[in-house]
Amino acid sequence: MMNAIEKLVAVSRRYGSDARYVIAGGGNTSYKDGKHLWVKASGHALASIGEEGFAVLDRTLLAPMGTRQYSSRTDVREKEVKRDLSAANLTPDRRPSVETSLHNAMGFSYVVHLHPTLVNALMCSVKAAETCREMFPEALYIEYTDPGYTLFKKVYDRIQAYKKEYDREPQVIFLQNHGVFVGADTTEEIDSLYAGIMAKLEARVKPLPEGERAIAGHVTEFIPAVRQFLSRKGRGLKTLRITSNALTDWALENLSRIAVPFTPDIIVYCKSEYLVLEADVAEAEEQIEAYVARRGHTPKVLMVKGIGLVAVGDHAAQAGIITEVFLDAIKIAFLAGSFGGEHGMEPAWSHFIDNWEVENYRRQVASAAARGRVEGRTIVVTGAAQGFGEGIARELMCEGANIVVADLNESMGTRTAESLSADGKNNRAIFVKTNVADMDSLQELMKQTICAFGALDVFVSNAGVLRAGGLEDMTPENFSFVTDINYNAYFYCAKVASHIMKIETAADPDYFADIVQVNSKSGLRGSKANFAYAGGKFGGIGLTQSFALELAPFRVKVNSICPGNFYDGPLWSNPENGLFVQYLAAGKVPGAKTVQDVKDYYLSQVPMRKGCNPADVTKAILYAIEQSGETGQAIPVTGGQIMLS
């Protein structure tokens, strides 16, 4: 049987994982006994919270805050309140929720404060008060009040008045333009109360617009430029995320209904003003610069006619949160029509939230990120579902890049992207099924990359195939297959990637983009009975040098990385059919009696006595990206097996 804190964790995770109740990790929960209060600490998401995510406070020190006389000066009062909360906090490494005092004021063991979309559709409507009294006569309705001590004091006093009038406490407290508090002595009763609230509201509202919409093809011509306008002048690389569906279509047709934010959370994550754009590059540049001059920061939300909602994050995780929060705002506006229409935050309310220290702290937590060598860059890696490409993608992911896994293997590619995202910090990975030998497939890859991240900073052309054989054995079909993937497809990839990159560099004079071909030592020295592979790789270096000359004026660098053999990879070391096993069976290495003999023979040809691996290659890729003085180079990573002259 679960104890009280385990039940608190369980109920928190249950509601925190349900998008009907919680967006972007919002809301907070608590449990109290006679002496202590456990309340969610700032920076912890309800969906994944554990016991360590709750601050523990001394209730005997919290209780007097309801009747204590604090300064009438806001700045002084906030310091006094913060001091008292700090004194009551028994876990100083955890910052308790800003609503801690409210949780303590409700006389129930469990309190669950959430921001359900349906609840806020009512709370952010022009008829919030009267409809609330009609639908929930036993609940307490609190008119909008700035959060912090002021809100706590109002709720505290109203609870005392309610108790005098009804000789009991309210279990449900609705807050205008904010959300709802529900209190009970068991989590089962919490569930029952929330289910009742949601059922009543669901019966009153019209269904939301549904359906996805194909994103316009011109997104790849417009959004990359916009990303650079937002990122230039020292603002840091932004990550954009595009959403286009029936809901965003409705919003673009009803812009006045979403003109102002509805709740504090919307201001925290999306700021108090968004930007409406036509899909015109010159006009977008002018409007973005005017916004920055007016507001002192870049917009977090763009509504682009003909495209949809564009979230602008400092990283991919933030762009995802902004998307969730603003889509929820659109839902609130639509659903509020069932309660007389929407009622947004008033200017003074928005100004307070925009400048409140607590919300600034939340922004810092939301935007905090470890800095990697390619932080914020979006990198496509072809052939990244498994093997060498997956290893490169994983290394780049660790350095802060957003990764697009481009591969034909859908099942492996999807798993790899999911694994990369799970291992990432604020960066993300996606999979796009891609045939690098097909131009239409590559154009779709560009579109999906721009929709997910807003940019293409680096294209790593890694996909390759090997069909060994001498002149007697090689068939024309196998030769064409190897050449099409290893040579022709590099041209196709460079063609589509450079088009996007030139749009970006034109928008930002300080920006460089990169095309990197993963070539081979066989591109630097012929390979016996492997001429189809070596010929394609030799040709690839010729393409690299030629592309580099053509694209240098556009600040697009093009380089090749030439790895040695990946002896630890499955191509060589698979115990059933790896090359070491095959070469032993074929007697390719004279005198070899074991697989280890074959491996030792090949390692003896490498001065460093080691095979190449994805980490080695990634270091060379990072070098190519970080410097601006090299292009058209073939960089060997062979342990000294190939030395340039």
Phi, psi and omega per residue, in radians:
M1 nan 2.384 -3.111
M2 -1.293 2.509 3.009
N3 -1.461 -3.141 -3.013
A4 -1.084 -0.722 -3.115
I5 -1.243 -0.649 3.068
E6 -1.089 -0.661 3.076
K7 -1.164 -0.654 3.092
L8 -1.081 -0.781 3.117
V9 -1.089 -0.763 -3.094
A10 -1.113 -0.800 -3.122
V11 -1.197 -0.589 3.098
S12 -1.120 -0.829 -3.120
R13 -1.153 -0.650 -3.106
R14 -1.100 -0.873 3.132
Y15 -1.277 -0.619 -3.128
G16 -1.137 -0.405 -3.138
S17 -1.601 -0.002 -3.072
D18 -1.904 1.940 -3.061
A19 -1.123 -0.250 3.065
R20 -1.210 -0.423 -3.044
Y21 -1.914 -0.584 -2.995
V22 -2.356 2.274 3.042
I23 -2.076 2.338 3.035
A24 1.017 0.622 3.053
G25 1.279 0.250 -3.076
G26 -1.275 -3.135 -3.136
G27 1.436 2.972 3.077
N28 -2.713 2.780 -3.070
T29 -2.384 2.831 3.132
S30 -2.731 2.828 2.983
Y31 -2.400 2.500 3.108
K32 -2.407 2.586 2.911
D33 -2.070 -2.805 -3.077
G34 -1.176 -0.426 -3.025
K35 -1.977 -0.597 -2.964
H36 -2.222 2.705 3.052
L37 -2.140 2.217 3.013
W38 -1.806 2.051 -3.096
V39 -2.330 2.536 -3.110
K40 -0.941 2.329 3.097
A41 -1.540 2.601 3.115
S42 -1.051 2.501 3.111
G43 1.609 -0.009 3.125
H44 -1.966 2.320 3.109
A45 -1.518 2.393 -3.131
L46 -1.036 -0.615 -3.049
A47 -1.073 -0.508 -3.062
S48 -2.160 0.193 -3.024
I49 -1.156 2.538 3.005
G50 -2.120 -3.085 -3.111
E51 -1.014 -0.564 -3.137
E52 -1.209 -0.174 3.138
G53 -1.543 0.082 -3.134
F54 -1.959 2.278 2.996
A55 -1.382 2.556 3.139
V56 -2.008 2.240 -3.070
L57 -2.206 2.668 3.120
D58 -1.460 2.002 -3.062
R59 -1.221 -0.451 3.119
T60 -1.168 -0.453 3.085
L61 -1.556 -0.403 3.095
L62 -1.377 -0.640 -3.003
A63 -0.956 -0.745 -3.094
P64 -1.176 -0.208 -3.066
M65 -1.152 -0.389 3.133
G66 -1.253 -0.457 -3.090
T67 -2.014 -0.129 -3.118
R68 -1.188 2.502 3.098
Q69 -1.586 1.976 3.100
Y70 -1.751 2.920 -3.123
S71 -1.028 2.598 3.071
S72 -1.367 -0.278 3.099
R73 -1.421 2.190 -3.040
T74 -0.995 -0.829 -3.070
D75 -1.124 -0.687 3.128
V76 -1.217 -0.769 -3.118
R77 -1.050 -0.744 -3.132
E78 -1.059 -0.683 3.110
K79 -1.166 -0.696 3.138
E80 -1.134 -0.766 3.136
V81 -1.129 -0.762 3.129
K82 -1.062 -0.673 3.109
R83 -1.090 -0.775 -3.115
D84 -1.176 -0.686 3.090
L85 -1.120 -0.701 3.132
S86 -1.122 -0.680 3.141
A87 -1.151 -0.563 -3.121
A88 -1.451 -0.263 -3.051
N89 -1.356 2.066 3.141
L90 -1.577 -0.034 3.129
T91 -2.234 1.325 -3.015
P92 -1.084 -0.265 3.085
D93 -1.419 -0.038 -3.141
R94 -2.159 2.244 -3.141
R95 -1.558 2.008 -3.084
P96 -1.179 2.681 3.103
S97 -0.901 2.585 3.121
V98 -1.098 -0.385 -3.130
E99 -1.648 0.341 -3.094
T100 -0.929 -0.841 -3.094
S101 -1.102 -0.601 3.085
L102 -1.121 -0.745 3.115
H103 -1.061 -0.706 -3.126
N104 -1.224 -0.521 -3.093
A105 -1.255 -0.448 3.131
M106 -1.440 2.207 -2.991
G107 -1.497 0.779 3.120
F108 -2.165 2.678 -3.099
S109 -1.086 -0.765 -3.114
Y110 -2.005 2.408 3.031
V111 -2.305 2.256 3.141
V112 -2.175 1.955 -3.133
H113 -1.854 2.073 -3.086
L114 -2.311 2.993 3.125
H115 -2.182 1.043 -3.111
P116 -1.031 2.490 -3.132
T117 -1.009 -0.761 -3.132
L118 -1.112 -0.721 3.115
V119 -1.095 -0.790 -3.110
N120 -1.271 -0.382 2.997
A121 -1.071 -0.653 3.067
L122 -1.352 -0.807 -3.070
M123 -1.179 -0.392 -3.141
C124 -1.853 0.536 3.129
S125 -1.975 2.818 -3.109
V126 -1.238 -0.358 3.138
K127 -1.911 0.542 -3.059
A128 -1.014 -0.886 -3.034
A129 -1.116 -0.906 -3.064
E130 -1.188 -0.659 3.131
T131 -1.206 -0.636 3.110
C132 -1.102 -0.769 3.120
R133 -1.101 -0.628 -3.120
E134 -1.252 -0.797 -3.033
M135 -1.466 -0.551 -3.062
F136 -2.310 1.206 -3.029
P137 -1.091 -0.398 -3.120
E138 -1.570 -0.103 -3.115
A139 -1.476 2.830 3.071
L140 -1.801 2.226 3.138
Y141 -1.880 2.235 -3.127
I142 -2.031 2.136 3.097
E143 -1.094 2.705 -3.070
Y144 -0.943 2.317 3.111
T145 -2.469 2.438 3.119
D146 -0.961 2.324 -3.126
P147 -1.127 2.911 -3.081
G148 1.838 -2.646 -3.072
Y149 -1.082 -0.677 -3.093
T150 -1.024 -0.796 3.113
L151 -1.163 -0.791 3.129
F152 -0.974 -0.811 -3.089
K153 -1.101 -0.718 3.123
K154 -1.116 -0.811 -3.124
V155 -1.135 -0.722 3.131
Y156 -1.011 -0.862 -3.120
D157 -1.129 -0.677 -3.125
R158 -1.230 -0.574 3.057
I159 -1.118 -0.755 3.132
Q160 -1.079 -0.727 3.124
A161 -1.147 -0.710 3.125
Y162 -1.070 -0.764 -3.132
K163 -1.096 -0.671 3.115
K164 -1.147 -0.694 -3.066
E165 -1.326 -0.693 -3.007
Y166 -1.961 -0.064 -3.134
D167 1.036 0.564 3.063
R168 -2.828 2.942 3.131
E169 -1.656 2.625 3.015
P170 -1.292 2.358 3.096
Q171 -1.576 -0.336 -3.126
V172 -2.196 2.197 3.111
I173 -2.182 2.005 3.094
F174 -1.621 2.389 3.117
L175 -2.020 2.128 3.141
Q176 -0.997 2.345 3.135
N177 0.925 0.611 -3.103
H178 -2.539 -0.982 -3.060
G179 2.687 -2.610 -3.060
V180 -2.549 2.509 2.988
F181 -1.894 2.333 3.079
V182 -2.223 2.261 -3.126
G183 -2.146 2.526 3.097
A184 -2.855 2.897 -3.138
D185 -1.578 -0.101 3.042
T186 -2.389 2.674 3.096
T187 -1.240 -0.452 3.087
E188 -1.112 -0.691 3.117
E189 -1.239 -0.602 3.032
I190 -0.975 -0.839 -3.134
D191 -1.052 -0.745 -3.121
S192 -1.114 -0.735 3.139
L193 -1.139 -0.780 3.131
Y194 -1.138 -0.696 3.126
A195 -1.065 -0.685 3.124
G196 -1.166 -0.738 3.111
I197 -1.059 -0.848 -3.074
M198 -1.151 -0.679 -3.127
A199 -1.104 -0.743 3.133
K200 -1.122 -0.725 -3.118
L201 -1.231 -0.714 3.129
E202 -1.029 -0.590 -3.117
A203 -1.262 -0.235 -3.045
R204 -1.818 -0.240 -2.992
V205 -1.859 2.726 3.035
K206 -1.370 2.614 3.124
P207 -1.159 2.556 3.137
L208 -1.231 2.647 3.005
P209 -1.058 2.436 -3.103
E210 -2.240 2.789 3.054
G211 2.003 2.402 3.062
E212 -1.482 2.716 3.098
R213 -2.215 2.408 3.097
A214 -1.076 2.299 -3.130
I215 -1.338 2.368 -3.059
A216 -0.999 2.499 -3.101
G217 -1.096 -0.484 -3.092
H218 -1.294 0.044 3.114
V219 -1.041 -0.584 -3.115
T220 -1.322 -0.273 3.095
E221 -1.572 -0.421 -3.005
F222 -1.815 -0.880 -2.992
I223 -1.120 -0.705 3.114
P224 -1.018 -0.645 3.086
A225 -1.172 -0.740 3.130
V226 -1.064 -0.741 3.119
R227 -1.012 -0.712 -3.139
Q228 -1.264 -0.622 3.043
F229 -1.027 -0.700 -3.123
L230 -1.276 -0.476 -3.004
S231 -1.659 -0.342 -2.980
R232 -1.315 3.112 3.108
K233 1.045 0.665 3.068
G234 1.327 0.255 -3.096
R235 -1.425 -0.191 -3.127
G236 1.533 2.543 -3.115
L237 -1.104 2.204 3.121
K238 -1.671 2.676 3.009
T239 -1.983 2.218 -3.109
L240 -1.904 2.578 3.086
R241 -2.341 2.260 -3.037
I242 -1.856 2.364 3.053
T243 -2.242 2.274 -3.139
S244 -2.402 1.960 3.137
N245 -2.721 -3.020 -3.105
A246 -1.098 -0.570 -3.133
L247 -1.198 -0.763 3.120
T248 -1.226 -0.550 3.039
D249 -1.061 -0.779 3.124
W250 -1.068 -0.745 -3.122
A251 -1.096 -0.732 3.138
L252 -1.156 -0.438 3.087
E253 -1.518 -0.203 -3.090
N254 -2.334 0.880 -3.037
L255 -1.052 -0.571 -3.120
S256 -1.144 -0.414 -3.096
R257 -1.404 -0.231 3.087
I258 -2.086 0.417 -3.002
A259 -1.209 -0.486 3.141
V260 -2.220 2.678 3.137
P261 -1.173 2.725 -3.099
F262 -1.808 -0.482 -3.053
T263 -2.431 2.820 3.066
P264 -0.976 -0.680 -3.120
D265 -1.037 -0.668 3.141
I266 -1.093 -0.698 3.125
I267 -1.185 -0.733 -3.115
V268 -1.013 -0.810 -3.017
Y269 -1.664 -0.542 -3.035
C270 -1.968 -0.036 -3.046
K271 1.147 3.083 -2.983
S272 -1.647 -0.014 3.114
E273 -2.476 2.298 3.036
Y274 -1.922 3.012 -3.014
L275 -2.098 2.295 3.079
V276 -1.754 2.236 -3.090
L277 -2.224 2.539 2.807
E278 -1.427 2.741 -3.141
A279 -1.418 1.051 -3.130
D280 -2.195 2.100 -2.992
V281 -1.088 -0.851 -3.085
A282 -1.099 -0.744 3.137
E283 -1.174 -0.670 3.130
A284 -1.092 -0.753 3.121
E285 -1.020 -0.801 -3.121
E286 -1.103 -0.764 -3.088
Q287 -1.226 -0.656 3.124
I288 -1.134 -0.778 3.133
E289 -1.138 -0.640 3.102
A290 -1.160 -0.690 3.110
Y291 -1.085 -0.823 -3.127
V292 -1.076 -0.717 3.127
A293 -1.129 -0.619 -3.095
R294 -1.376 -0.709 -2.988
R295 -1.804 -0.354 -3.128
G296 1.454 0.150 3.108
H297 -2.728 2.844 3.096
T298 -1.322 2.656 3.085
P299 -1.153 2.621 3.083
K300 -1.671 -0.383 -3.090
V301 -2.317 2.266 2.995
L302 -2.055 2.329 2.959
M303 -1.883 1.921 -3.016
V304 -1.875 2.087 -3.116
K305 -1.114 2.298 -3.116
G306 1.499 -0.145 3.133
I307 -2.119 -1.025 3.132
G308 2.374 -2.605 -3.128
L309 -1.507 2.258 3.077
V310 -2.107 1.957 3.099
A311 -1.540 2.383 -3.087
V312 -2.018 1.871 -3.111
G313 -1.986 2.766 2.989
D314 -1.277 -0.258 3.053
H315 -2.782 3.034 -3.027
A316 -1.131 -0.679 3.140
A317 -1.080 -0.738 3.134
Q318 -1.161 -0.700 3.096
A319 -1.053 -0.647 3.091
G320 -1.140 -0.739 3.118
I321 -1.126 -0.785 3.131
I322 -1.031 -0.726 3.108
T323 -1.037 -0.868 -3.139
E324 -1.018 -0.822 -3.045
V325 -1.182 -0.732 -3.090
F326 -1.317 -0.590 3.023
L327 -1.076 -0.648 3.084
D328 -1.132 -0.660 3.097
A329 -1.089 -0.698 3.099
I330 -1.113 -0.735 3.099
K331 -1.061 -0.750 3.128
I332 -1.030 -0.802 -3.129
A333 -1.055 -0.778 -3.129
F334 -1.121 -0.873 -3.064
L335 -1.201 -0.502 3.120
A336 -1.101 -0.324 3.065
G337 -1.050 -0.402 3.100
S338 -1.375 -0.146 -3.134
F339 -2.169 0.614 3.054
G340 1.636 -0.043 3.141
G341 1.928 2.896 -3.028
E342 -1.386 2.644 3.043
H343 -2.334 1.875 -3.072
G344 -1.452 3.089 3.068
M345 -1.156 2.396 3.089
E346 -1.373 2.713 -3.039
P347 -0.902 -0.745 -3.112
A348 -1.147 -0.639 3.115
W349 -1.130 -0.809 -3.136
S350 -1.075 -0.725 -3.123
H351 -1.073 -0.714 3.135
F352 -1.084 -0.834 -3.110
I353 -1.120 -0.726 -3.122
D354 -1.033 -0.506 -3.031
N355 -1.993 0.069 -3.088
W356 -1.305 2.312 -3.089
E357 -1.018 -0.669 -3.096
V358 -1.125 -0.749 -3.129
E359 -1.266 -0.551 3.040
N360 -1.104 -0.633 3.070
Y361 -1.109 -0.741 3.121
R362 -1.088 -0.683 3.093
R363 -1.080 -0.734 -3.128
Q364 -1.103 -0.725 3.115
V365 -1.108 -0.741 -3.093
A366 -1.190 -0.542 -3.039
S367 -1.731 -0.132 -3.094
A368 -1.047 2.428 -3.119
A369 -2.685 2.471 2.986
A370 -1.304 2.466 -3.068
R371 -1.671 2.166 3.068
G372 -1.881 3.089 -3.059
R373 -1.252 -0.376 3.063
V374 -2.192 0.681 -3.116
E375 -0.994 2.233 3.054
G376 1.430 -0.116 3.118
R377 -1.448 2.570 3.055
T378 -1.807 2.171 -3.028
I379 -2.196 2.154 2.996
V380 -1.552 2.300 3.040
V381 -2.158 1.963 3.106
T382 -1.398 2.642 -3.105
G383 1.118 0.602 -3.012
A384 -1.770 0.157 -3.135
A385 -1.161 -0.530 -3.097
Q386 -2.778 3.056 3.039
G387 1.133 -2.481 -3.045
F388 -1.056 -0.737 -3.127
G389 -1.108 -0.725 3.092
E390 -1.075 -0.736 3.134
G391 -1.072 -0.739 3.097
I392 -1.104 -0.797 3.139
A393 -1.047 -0.706 -3.115
R394 -1.164 -0.718 3.108
E395 -1.117 -0.743 3.129
L396 -1.176 -0.599 3.082
M397 -1.082 -0.721 3.129
C398 -1.130 -0.389 3.123
E399 -1.650 0.240 2.974
G400 1.684 0.094 -3.114
A401 -1.411 2.635 2.835
N402 -1.455 2.339 -3.019
I403 -2.029 2.351 2.971
V404 -1.906 1.976 3.102
V405 -1.469 1.886 -3.104
A406 -1.876 1.987 -3.015
D407 -2.809 2.745 3.070
L408 -1.402 -0.426 -3.075
N409 -1.388 1.701 -3.010
E410 -1.177 -0.779 -3.082
S411 -1.165 -0.816 3.133
M412 -1.188 -0.703 -3.125
G413 -1.110 -0.718 3.114
T414 -1.112 -0.775 3.133
R415 -1.108 -0.714 -3.135
T416 -1.113 -0.790 -3.139
A417 -1.090 -0.724 3.118
E418 -1.108 -0.728 3.127
S419 -1.132 -0.740 3.128
L420 -1.088 -0.788 3.137
S421 -1.093 -0.672 3.131
A422 -1.117 -0.560 -3.124
D423 -1.522 -0.218 -3.080
G424 -1.313 2.989 3.070
K425 -1.746 -1.625 3.076
N426 -1.771 0.008 3.073
N427 -1.631 2.855 -3.060
R428 -2.399 2.837 3.083
A429 -2.246 2.563 3.032
I430 -2.292 2.798 3.034
F431 -1.924 2.374 3.021
V432 -2.260 2.052 3.116
K433 -1.103 2.162 -2.972
T434 -2.471 2.315 2.948
N435 -1.834 1.880 -3.032
V436 -1.209 -0.205 3.115
A437 -1.678 0.203 -3.105
D438 -2.241 2.092 -3.059
M439 -1.124 -0.669 3.130
D440 -1.103 -0.706 3.111
S441 -1.110 -0.702 3.135
L442 -1.206 -0.618 3.077
Q443 -1.126 -0.667 3.082
E444 -1.160 -0.647 3.065
L445 -1.028 -0.773 3.119
M446 -1.074 -0.760 -3.114
K447 -1.103 -0.802 -3.128
Q448 -1.158 -0.619 3.101
T449 -1.116 -0.799 -3.135
I450 -1.159 -0.689 3.138
C451 -1.149 -0.616 -3.092
A452 -1.421 -0.619 -2.990
F453 -2.315 -0.216 3.044
G454 1.480 -0.033 -3.032
A455 -2.775 2.889 2.929
L456 -2.352 1.836 -3.093
D457 -1.614 -0.646 -3.088
V458 -2.468 2.345 3.033
F459 -2.023 2.034 3.110
V460 -1.776 1.864 -3.139
S461 -1.506 1.628 -3.020
N462 -1.901 -0.450 -3.046
A463 -1.000 2.297 3.140
G464 -2.758 2.807 3.122
V465 -2.339 2.791 3.141
L466 -2.334 2.177 2.986
R467 -2.267 1.694 -3.087
A468 -1.323 2.781 3.093
G469 2.709 2.563 3.086
G470 -1.475 -3.043 -3.090
L471 -1.088 -0.579 -3.140
E472 -1.272 -0.544 -3.007
D473 -1.684 -0.541 -3.025
M474 -1.188 2.218 3.092
T475 -1.600 2.672 3.072
P476 -1.000 -0.602 -3.125
E477 -1.153 -0.786 3.120
N478 -1.160 -0.675 3.114
F479 -1.086 -0.778 3.134
S480 -1.128 -0.693 -3.138
F481 -1.083 -0.832 -3.140
V482 -1.115 -0.754 -3.118
T483 -1.161 -0.677 -3.112
D484 -1.107 -0.699 -3.111
I485 -1.424 -0.788 -3.008
N486 -1.448 -0.385 -3.089
Y487 -2.069 -1.081 -3.084
N488 -1.030 -0.766 -3.066
A489 -1.135 -0.526 3.058
Y490 -1.077 -0.722 3.060
F491 -1.072 -0.819 -3.136
Y492 -1.030 -0.786 -3.124
C493 -1.098 -0.789 -3.138
A494 -1.115 -0.609 -3.128
K495 -1.110 -0.875 -3.090
V496 -1.279 -0.651 -3.107
A497 -1.195 -0.767 -3.078
S498 -1.141 -0.518 3.104
H499 -1.077 -0.794 3.100
I500 -1.136 -0.783 -3.066
M501 -1.108 -0.628 3.119
K502 -1.173 -0.546 3.042
I503 -1.121 -0.739 -3.116
E504 -1.195 -0.808 -3.102
T505 -1.179 -0.515 3.091
A506 -1.170 -0.466 -3.103
A507 -1.526 -0.207 -3.064
D508 -2.574 1.854 -3.058
P509 -1.160 -0.223 -3.133
D510 -1.766 0.099 -2.993
Y511 -1.759 2.421 3.038
F512 -2.113 2.530 3.043
A513 -2.113 2.895 -3.023
D514 -2.407 2.387 2.887
I515 -1.985 2.187 -3.105
V516 -2.186 2.100 3.053
Q517 -1.664 2.220 2.975
V518 -1.466 1.803 -3.067
N519 -1.631 -2.229 -3.113
S520 -3.001 2.802 2.976
K521 -1.083 -0.379 3.101
S522 -1.279 -0.175 3.011
G523 -1.487 -0.139 3.141
L524 -1.920 -0.354 -3.121
R525 -2.604 2.384 -3.112
G526 -0.984 2.755 -3.074
S527 -2.273 2.052 -3.084
K528 -1.049 2.348 3.132
A529 0.973 0.489 -3.126
N530 -2.548 0.623 -2.975
F531 -1.213 -0.495 3.136
A532 -1.109 -0.768 3.128
Y533 -1.189 -0.862 -3.094
A534 -1.111 -0.693 -3.138
G535 -1.093 -0.745 3.102
G536 -1.113 -0.670 -3.125
K537 -1.268 -0.684 3.029
F538 -1.018 -0.800 3.121
G539 -1.094 -0.598 3.129
G540 -1.061 -0.662 3.115
I541 -1.184 -0.605 3.045
G542 -1.111 -0.712 3.074
L543 -1.107 -0.768 -3.141
T544 -0.985 -0.838 -3.120
Q545 -1.119 -0.686 -3.122
S546 -1.242 -0.767 3.088
F547 -1.063 -0.702 -3.109
A548 -1.057 -0.739 3.125
L549 -1.131 -0.709 -3.108
E550 -1.239 -0.651 -2.996
L551 -1.673 -0.157 3.141
A552 -0.965 -0.721 3.130
P553 -1.100 -0.325 -3.137
F554 -1.717 0.145 -3.127
R555 1.041 0.623 2.993
V556 -1.900 1.966 -3.131
K557 -1.534 2.506 -3.137
V558 -2.298 2.121 -3.122
N559 -2.448 2.720 3.037
S560 -1.951 2.512 3.012
I561 -1.946 2.274 -3.036
C562 -2.010 1.542 -3.092
P563 -1.303 2.697 2.912
G564 -1.400 -2.880 -3.081
N565 -1.312 2.394 3.094
F566 -1.582 1.377 -3.008
Y567 -1.127 -0.455 -3.119
D568 -1.499 -0.110 -3.127
G569 -1.426 2.945 -3.062
P570 -1.118 -0.513 3.141
L571 -0.998 -0.712 -3.105
W572 -1.658 -0.706 -2.902
S573 -1.815 0.030 3.092
N574 -0.971 2.158 -3.023
P575 -1.169 -0.253 -3.110
E576 -1.723 -0.812 -3.067
N577 -2.422 0.384 3.086
G578 -1.161 2.862 -3.086
L579 -1.070 -0.606 3.098
F580 -1.035 -0.759 3.124
V581 -1.158 -0.789 -3.118
Q582 -1.090 -0.763 -3.095
Y583 -1.185 -0.576 3.073
L584 -1.144 -0.799 -3.122
A585 -1.133 -0.599 -3.099
A586 -1.472 -0.095 -3.118
G587 1.172 0.491 -3.088
K588 -1.170 -0.504 3.138
V589 -1.845 1.870 -3.087
P590 -0.984 2.278 3.071
G591 1.472 -0.119 -3.118
A592 -1.259 2.291 3.127
K593 -1.976 -0.298 -3.125
T594 -2.338 2.879 3.070
V595 -1.049 -0.665 3.140
Q596 -1.116 -0.603 3.083
D597 -1.066 -0.740 3.134
V598 -1.128 -0.792 -3.136
K599 -1.081 -0.757 3.140
D600 -1.068 -0.655 3.136
Y601 -1.052 -0.803 -3.108
Y602 -1.250 -0.655 3.107
L603 -1.149 -0.490 -3.134
S604 -1.156 -0.297 3.139
Q605 -1.518 -0.057 -3.098
V606 -1.934 1.997 -3.121
P607 -0.909 -0.659 -3.124
M608 -1.397 -0.054 3.092
R609 0.978 0.662 3.096
K610 -2.608 2.628 3.028
G611 -1.403 2.911 3.064
C612 -1.412 2.689 3.086
N613 -2.477 2.941 -3.086
P614 -1.012 -0.596 3.135
A615 -1.124 -0.698 3.108
D616 -1.079 -0.811 -3.109
V617 -1.150 -0.685 -3.123
T618 -1.114 -0.625 3.081
K619 -1.062 -0.678 3.103
A620 -1.214 -0.665 3.088
I621 -1.093 -0.760 3.132
L622 -1.099 -0.669 3.075
Y623 -1.057 -0.807 -3.128
A624 -1.061 -0.643 -3.127
I625 -1.277 -0.759 -2.952
E626 -1.279 -0.539 -3.103
Q627 -1.613 2.708 3.120
S628 -2.032 0.199 -3.075
G629 -1.903 0.088 -3.120
E630 -2.257 2.307 2.975
T631 -2.665 2.697 -3.129
G632 1.317 0.339 -3.058
Q633 -1.705 2.662 2.969
A634 -1.975 1.825 -2.995
I635 -1.683 1.973 -3.128
P636 -1.359 2.452 3.029
V637 -2.313 1.300 -2.942
T638 -2.192 0.143 -3.105
G639 1.183 0.383 3.139
G640 1.585 -0.002 -3.127
Q641 -1.137 -0.635 3.040
I642 -2.043 2.161 3.104
M643 -2.075 2.213 -3.110
L644 -1.248 2.503 3.096
S645 -1.959 nan nan
